[in-house]
């Protein structure tokens, strides 16, 4: 995927997230924001999957365990949603791990429990 396409999709993700936050405000469950962001992104014509599973391999063997990504946009961009008081390093590590395991280049960590959404919106690049 080319850089211009990533930037376009990132703009759509930011705008859709702002719309959801304006409509709902902070203080709700993560699952509510996930569903509403899914609806907002798909209404814009984007392909979005919810609760996308990534199997965990150990030394090439399937462990029977998996990670569940909140949203994946256009099969390329991972979105990890939170509704927490503050983003912790473990949340960032979670998204970085998902990017590596899924072999994706771009991800967003979005915390909806903030007064202004841009305060909770972070972009992460994996070898971009």
N, C-alpha and C positions, 0 to 999 in steps of 0.2 A: 504494500500500500504506500502511496506516495505521501510526502510531507503535507502537501496542500489538503489532501483528503483527511489526514489525521487532524489538521487544524480546523477544518470545517466541522468534523464530527465533534471535536472538543468544544467548539462554540455552541453546537446544538445541545450537547450534554450540560454545559454551564447554564445556558438559557432555560432549558427544561427544568433543571434543578432549582433555579431561581423561581420559576413559575410555581413549582410544587411548594416551595418554602413560603412564597407569598400567599398561596391559597390556604396552607395548613398551619404555618407557623411552627415554632419549636415545641418540643415537649411530648411528642407522640412516639409510638413504638417504631422501631426500625422497619418492621414488616409493612407498616402503613405507607411509609415513604417509598419503600421498594416498589410496592404495587402501583402507587400513583406516578412514580418516575417511569416505570415500565409503560403505563398508559400514555403518559406525555410524550415519551420518545417514539412509541409506535404510532401515535397520532401524527407524527411528523414524517412518517414513511420509513423509519429506520427499522432494521431487523434487530430485535432484542430477545435474548433468552434470559430466563430467570432461573436461579438455583442451578446453575451449570456445574456439573460434576467433573472433577479432575482426579483420576486415580493416583494414588501414591505408590510409587515404585521404590523398592529398596534393592540396590545392586542388580537392577534389571528385572526383579521379581515383583509381581503384583502382591500388595500387602492385604488387599481386601478393604483398605481404608481409602477415603477420598476427601478431597476438599470441595466445598460448595461455594462457588462464586455467586455473589448476589445478582449481578447483571453482567452480560457481555453484549456489546453493541457491534453489529456488523461483523461478528465472529473475530473481532480484532482488539477491541478496547474493553478492558476489565473495569467494572465499577464496584467498589466496595463501599457499602453504606454503613453509617453509624448514627446513633442518636444518643450521644454520650456528653458528659460535661466537658471533657477535653480529649483530644486525640493523644494517645500515648505511643511511645516507640513500638510497642507490640502490635498496634494497629498498622503502622507503617510497614513493619516487617511482614505482617500477614499479606499485604498487597504485593510487596516485592517478591515474596515467595510464590504467590499465585502467578505473577508475571513470568517468573522463571519456569515454573512447572508447566504452565500452559504455552510457553514459548511465544509470548505476546510482548509487544514493544511498548505499549502505552496503557496506563491505568490511572484511575481517579479515585481518591479517597474523599468521600463526602460526608461531613458531619452535619446533620440537620438540626442539632440542638444548639444553635447559635442565633444571636439576634439578627445578624446579617449573613446571608449564606456565603458570600465570598470569603468570610472569615473561616469557614469550615470546608473550603474547596481546595484540594491539593492535587497536583498533577505529578505523576511519577513516570519516568522513562527508563526502559530496560534496553540499553545499548542502541539508542536512537541516533 
